[in-house]
Amino acid sequence: MTQVVRRQSSEPMTRWDPASDLQSLSTLMSRFLEGFGDVPPVLDGGFVPAADIEETDNAFIIEVELPGISKKDVDVSLSGRRLTISGERKEKERTGVLRRRVRSVGSFRYEVVLPADVDEDSVDARLHDGVLTVQVAKRTADKHHVEIQ
């Protein structure tokens, strides 16, 4: 008769959560496909931050997650309808040994072509609590009254 010996480990066992892994994959694919055709992916160790785009009657509001990034390390530019947010998350100086890294460091770039004409002179950007909020006003159609002769 064979006896099975079970080994006891002092490390807690972690359960695999396939739903969580599938959600992470879905999120990554959505980010990739969202910008497909509009923006080339960031290469050379860069990353694309998570962002939401909201459209109101008068403006587009873009919220980009940039935790740990100073506003002096962020650049926002608008050319026509193309909004570009770029910068760098700098490596933190450490006194100990880094055992695990999950957060991205290095350059980042987020670009989007807004779906309607915008007023390039009416852009507001604010960085608060790790979220950059950029509001871009929609261009209003200048209506000219034409008098019939």
C-alpha positions in Angstrom: 0.0 0.0 0.0 1.3 3.4 -1.0 1.1 6.2 1.6 0.6 9.8 0.4 2.5 12.3 2.4 1.1 15.8 2.3 3.7 18.6 2.8 2.7 21.5 5.0 3.7 24.9 3.9 4.0 28.0 6.0 3.0 30.2 3.0 -0.7 30.9 2.6 -2.3 29.3 -0.5 -3.7 31.7 -3.0 -6.7 30.7 -5.2 -6.7 31.3 -8.9 -9.5 33.6 -9.9 -10.1 33.1 -13.6 -12.8 35.7 -13.7 -10.4 38.3 -12.5 -7.8 37.3 -15.1 -10.4 37.4 -17.8 -11.5 40.9 -16.7 -7.9 42.1 -16.8 -7.5 40.7 -20.3 -10.7 42.3 -21.4 -9.7 45.7 -20.1 -6.3 45.5 -21.8 -8.0 44.5 -25.1 -10.5 47.3 -24.9 -7.8 49.8 -24.3 -5.9 48.5 -27.3 -8.9 48.4 -29.6 -10.3 51.8 -28.5 -7.3 53.6 -30.1 -6.8 51.2 -33.0 -6.2 53.3 -36.1 -6.0 56.5 -34.2 -2.8 56.1 -32.2 0.3 53.9 -32.6 1.0 52.0 -29.3 3.7 53.5 -27.1 6.9 51.6 -27.6 10.3 51.3 -25.8 9.0 50.7 -22.3 6.3 53.3 -22.3 2.7 52.8 -21.2 -0.8 54.1 -22.0 -2.6 55.4 -18.9 -6.3 54.5 -18.3 -8.7 57.2 -19.4 -12.4 58.0 -19.7 -13.9 60.3 -22.3 -17.3 62.0 -21.6 -19.2 64.1 -24.0 -21.6 66.8 -22.8 -23.6 69.3 -24.9 -20.8 71.8 -24.8 -17.5 70.0 -24.3 -15.5 66.8 -24.1 -14.1 65.8 -20.7 -11.2 63.5 -20.6 -10.1 62.0 -17.3 -6.7 60.2 -17.3 -5.3 58.3 -14.3 -1.8 59.6 -13.5 -1.2 58.6 -9.8 2.2 59.6 -8.5 3.0 62.0 -11.4 3.7 65.6 -10.9 2.0 68.2 -13.1 5.5 69.4 -14.2 6.0 66.0 -15.8 2.8 66.1 -17.9 2.3 67.8 -21.3 -1.1 68.4 -22.8 -1.5 69.5 -26.4 -4.3 69.9 -28.9 -3.9 70.0 -32.6 -7.2 70.2 -34.5 -9.2 67.4 -32.9 -6.2 65.4 -31.8 -5.6 65.6 -28.0 -2.2 64.3 -26.8 -1.3 63.8 -23.2 2.3 62.7 -22.6 4.9 62.7 -19.9 6.9 60.5 -17.6 6.4 58.7 -14.3 9.9 58.9 -12.8 11.5 56.0 -10.9 11.3 56.4 -7.2 14.6 56.3 -5.3 14.6 53.4 -3.0 16.7 52.5 0.0 15.7 48.8 0.1 15.4 46.0 -2.5 12.5 46.2 -4.8 10.8 42.8 -4.6 7.9 43.3 -6.9 6.9 45.9 -9.4 3.3 46.2 -10.7 3.1 50.0 -11.4 4.5 51.3 -14.7 7.3 53.7 -14.8 8.9 55.6 -17.7 7.2 57.6 -20.5 3.5 57.5 -21.2 1.4 58.8 -24.0 -2.4 59.0 -24.5 -3.9 60.2 -27.7 -7.4 60.5 -28.9 -9.1 62.1 -31.9 -12.2 63.8 -30.6 -15.4 63.0 -32.6 -16.4 66.7 -33.3 -14.8 70.0 -34.0 -13.4 71.7 -30.9 -12.3 75.2 -29.8 -8.5 75.0 -29.5 -8.5 78.2 -27.5 -10.8 76.8 -24.8 -9.0 74.0 -23.1 -8.7 73.5 -19.4 -6.4 71.0 -17.7 -6.3 70.2 -14.0 -4.4 67.5 -12.1 -5.9 66.6 -8.7 -5.6 63.4 -6.6 -3.8 61.6 -9.4 -6.4 62.3 -12.0 -5.8 64.7 -14.9 -9.1 66.2 -16.1 -9.0 67.9 -19.5 -12.0 69.8 -20.7 -12.2 70.8 -24.3 -15.0 73.0 -25.5 -16.9 72.1 -28.6 -16.8 74.5 -31.5 -20.0 76.3 -31.9 -21.3 76.8 -35.4 -21.2 80.5 -36.2 -24.5 81.3 -37.8 -24.6 84.3 -40.1 -27.9 85.7 -40.9 -28.3 86.4 -44.6 -30.7 89.0 -45.6 -32.7 88.3 -48.7 -32.7 91.2 -51.2 
